[in-house]
Amino acid sequence: MADFDEIYEEEEDEERALEEQLLKYSPDPVVVRGSGHVTVFGLSNKFESEFPSSLTGKVAPEEFKASINRVNSCLKKNLPVNVRWLLCGCLCCCCTLGCSMWPVICLSKRTRRSIEKLLEWENNRLYHKLCLHWRLSKRKCETNNMMEYGVKGGQALGPHIKMTKKIAQRRAERAVWKG
């Protein structure tokens, strides 16, 4: 029985080494920041459509701009409603003890979810084939201490998938042995 424990420890060390390799060799992610002048709960009203130089040779500039324009059109459709509810919520906040802010919070969540679904559709349509993955991520603003959302992309697929599959397979085997 003690021999099996030693094997598990060796496998865990191998897993840690594989995960460290994944982190070491994965390139820095590309972040597309919000460039709009209106921000509601960290979500800007548009994102920069300027093509990042780090994506040269991986994605066509036209495809990247089309993807960002789809995200911007989703924001353009949803954000004016959020701003109206925010103003109404702020005016009525004292009378409703803050409950008038709930519609804005729910609409903001719905907008984030629709952008996340759009990015997942874009990933499945194009970017996963190019070994890229885009997602909506929260990060700290450079100018102040507030948080903002940005579209973050990086190489999450490709040769690294084999290593992560190997790690998942070992964990599943270990669960069968323990169970």
PyMOL commands that set and color helices and strands:
alter all, ss='L'
color gray80, all
select helices_A, chain A and resi 2-25+53-55+61-96+99-127+159-178
alter helices_A, ss='H'
color red, helices_A
select strands_A, chain A and resi 30-32+39-40+43-44+133-140+147-154
alter strands_A, ss='S'
color yellow, strands_A
deselect
rebuild
show_as cartoon
